[in-house]
Amino acid sequence: MDYVFRDGFGTGSQTVTDDLIRVMNEGYLKAACLDVMDPEPLPKGHPLWTTERVYITPHIPGGFRKGNNYETVMNVAINNVSLVLQGKDPVHIVDRKLGY
């Protein structure tokens, strides 16, 4: 199918995860893009991690491009690139044991 599902409502509870997995496995949707899941954080081994054509992105609130949020995020990103280029560890490293 040519339909893409994008969860942009702000809470994972508005998506029935089992139903989404079923329609993805049956080929009804071309792709599903999720930034909010139920449960959150999505546990290791959850079927969404391995469901084909399901793309999971970080949960970044809609206000990302507004005011202080955008400037803060960009400053952290620029600082991290600078640190990595200097051979140093970036700040805010993802804890892979927690899964996020």
N, C-alpha and C positions, 0 to 999 in steps of 0.2 A: 504494500500500500504506500501511498505518497503522503500519509499523514504523520506529523511529528507531534508528540505530546511534550509540552513544556510546563512543568509545575512552577508557577510564579505566584501562587496565592499566599505564600508566607508561612504555611504550616503543613508539615507532612501528613497530618491527620486528615487532610482533605483528599488525599489520594489513597485509594484502597489498594495497598501494595500487592496483595495476592492476585487481585484482578488485573493489575498492570502487568505483572509477571506472566499471567496466563495469556493475555492478548499479545504480548511481545513474543512469547514462545509459539503462538499460533499464527504469527505473521500479519496481524491486523494493523500494526503500526510500523512505519519505517524506522522510527527512533523515538526514544524517550530521554529527555534531559531533565535531571533532577538536581536541585540544590538544597532541598529540604526533604528529609525522609522521616518515616515513622517505623521504628524508633530512631532517635537521633541522640548520640552518634550511632551510625549504622554499625552493628557489631561485625567483627571478623567472621567470615563464613556465611553471612546473610546472602540469600539467593540473588539479590539485586547486584551484588558485586560481580557475579558471573553470568547474568542474563545478557545475551547478545543484543547489541544495539541500544543498551541502556548506558547513558553517560552521566556520571556523578561528578558534580563540581562542588567547590566549597560554597558554603552558605554565606553569601555576601549580601547584606541588607541593601534594599533599594536606594538608600540614601548615600551609597558609596560615592557618587559623583557630586554630592552636595557639600559645600562649605569645607569644614575642617576634616571630615572623613577622607575626602579625596587627597587633600594635601598631606595628611598624616600617612596614609597608605603609600603614596608616591615617595615620600621621604624615607620610609622604611625600605621600600624596594630599591631606591637609589643607594641608600647606605649599605644594604646587603650586597649589591653588585660590587660596590667599592671594597667591602670587606673580603669578598671572595677573590677579587683581583689581586688583593694583597696577601692572599694565602691564609686568611683568617676565617673563622666560622661565622656564618651569618647569625643574626638575632632571630628569635621566633622560629626555631627549628621544629619541624613536625616530629611529634613523638610517635614513631611507628608502632610501638607496643600498644598505645591507646587507639591507633588507627586514624588519627587526625592530627 
